[in-house]
């Protein structure tokens, strides 16, 4: 892979236990993709990961890709109890995708949306339906389509599971992404806003489909924070 370079060849030979990711950060700011969805025209060209017992690992994207994101997320996607790095990776011609990285490189990725200047906003990762596998959720085009999408990591790949329309978690120009996943009464709930930003919703996903509860008016980031702490 162009992305990984010679650094990863050495890392792949290391025992898995030596490759626990302890932190991650974006580096190499770049203006090469001036979408500006997060409030400026700067995106990121590289990802750094600190790996327990190893030196820092740097993964550089090809010139037609950027990380169009706020910060890397340390989420356990594979279900092994160790975090992977989850990021928004954008193909400049085909829009955003959700990508999962480990120290050895890219583990899995959703398809790119399919058009330039189209973006997605992650919600979280958890075993949403209790089947023992991890699901990842995001809002597909939070300013346009406003569709909550769920993907499952299984057998080394992300598989699309289900959608529910009418929800969002980001406004154009905001430098952060609202909401997330809470664990208040056992089953995980995704906290998002309705498409018109008037209400907050707690969304559960199970084998039978989605169950949505209204949890009150949207009144800025404070209302999201209260919902995520189960208030």
N, C-alpha and C positions, 0 to 999 in steps of 0.2 A: 504494500500500500504506500502511495506517495506520502500520506499523512504521517507515517510513523518514523521512517528513517532508521538509521542504524542503531539508535538507542534501544529500540524495542527488541531487536534480535538478541541482545544480551539479557534483557529482562525476562524473555520467554523461557529461558533455561533455569530461572530461579524457582525454588519451591514456592507453592502457592501461599504458604503461611508467612513467607517473607515479603509479600506484596500487599499488605493491608494499607489502604489509602487513609492517611490521617488528615489531609487538607488538600484543597484545590483552589486555584485562582486563574482568572483570565489575564493574559498579558498581550503585548504587541497590539496596542490600539491602532485602528486603521480606518481611514475614510473611504475605503474602496467600495462600500455599499451604503449609499446615502438614503436609506429608507427612513430613518429617524423616528421609528415607532416608539422608542423609549425616551424621546425628548431631545436627542442630539444626533449628529451624523457620524458618530464614532462607534464602531463595533470592535471585535477582537479577533486577532489572527491566530492566537496560540492558547493552549491550555497547559498549565503547570499542575502537577500532582506531587505531593510529598508522600513517600511510601516508607512505611516503618522499616528501619534497618537499611534503607537504600538512600542514594542521593536523589535529588529532585529530578523528576522526569518531565520533559517538555515535549508536547505534541503540537506540531505546526500544521495548520490547514493549507491546502492548495489555494492559489490566488483567486479562484472562483467560488470559494466558500468563506463564511465568517461565522463566529459565534455571536448571534444576535440576541443577547441575553443580559440579565442583571448580574447573576453570580452562579457559579457551578453549585449543584446540589449534591450532597452526600446522602444518597438513598440506597438502601439494600433492595436491589431489583432481582437478583438471582435467588434470594431466599437462603443464602448461606450464613447470614448473620454479619457479614462484612459489607461495608458500603461500596457501591459503585458511584461514578460521577455521571449525573444526568444534566444535559445541556440542550439548549436550542441551537441547532446547527443549520445554517441557511445556505442553500445553493443559490447564488446570485441570479440565476435564470429561472429557478424552479421553486423558490420560496423555502419556508422553514420545514424542519423535521425535528423530532425529538430523538436524541442520540444518547446511548449509554456507553460509557468508557470505563475500562479498567487500566491498570498499569501497562498491560500488554497491548493496548489499543482499543479500537471500537469493538464492543460486544454485540450491540444490536442497534437498530434504528428503524423508526417508522418511515413510510414513504414521504418524500417532500410533497408539499401541498400541490405543486404543479404549475405555479405562476409566480413571477417576480413580485416582490412587495406583498407577499402574503405570509402571515405569521401565526404562531400559536403561543399559548400561555399555560405553562404547567400548573397543575393543582397539587399532585402528590402521588406517592406510591405506597401501597399497602395490599394486604390480602383482603380485598374488598368484599368478596363473596364467600370467604371461609373455605375455599377449596384447597388451601395449602400452597397456592401459587400467587405470585405478586402481580398485581395490576398497577398500571400507571394511567393516570387521568390527566387530560388537559382540555382547554377550550380551543377549539379549532376556529381561527379567525375571530377573535373576541370582539372585533369592531364591525364585522360583516356577517358571517354565517352564524356565529354565537351558538355553537354546538359543543356540548360536553361529550368527549370521546373517551372510551376506556379500551386499553390494550393490555394483553396478558403476556408476561414473559414465560415461555415454555420451550424446552428443548433448544435453548440458545437463540431464540428469536422472539420478537414482539408480534403478537397476532391481534388483529382488531376484533373486539368482542361485541361492543354495543355503543350506541349513541343516544343522546337525548337532547333535543333542540331547546333553545330559549334561555340560555344562561351565558354569563360573561364574568370576567375577573380582571379586566384591564381596559383603560381608556387611552386613546391616542395621546402620546406625550408624557404619560406617567412613567416615572423611573423605577417603579416597583410593580409587583404583581400581587393582587389581593387574594385573600382566602387561603385555603389549604385543606388538610384532612385532620379531623379531630377524632378522638377516641373517648367518648363520654359515657356511653352505656353499652360497652362491649363492641358492637359492630362499628366499623369506621364510617364516618360521614364526611362527604365532601361539602365544603362551605363555599358557596358562590353567590353571585348576584343574579337577579332576573335580568332579562335582556334590556329592559328599560331603566335599570338601576334603581328601581323603586323599593325593592324588597330583597332580603337575604333568604337563601334556601339551604336546607341541609338535605343532601342527596345521598341515599344509600343504594348500593348495587348488590344484587343477589342473583341466584340462578333464575328467579322468576322475573327479573328485570329491575327497573329503577323504582324507588319509592322516594318521593319528594315531600318535604315538610316546609311550610312557611315558618320562618323563625323571627320575623319582625322587619321593621323598616330599615332600609339602608341609610346610614347617616355618616358616611365616610369610613376611613380606616379603623376608627375606634369601634365601630359596630362589628367589623370583621374580627378585630382582636378579642372582643368580648365573646363572640360566638365560638372562636377557636379555643377559648378557655372554659367553654361550657357554661358561661353565664347567661 
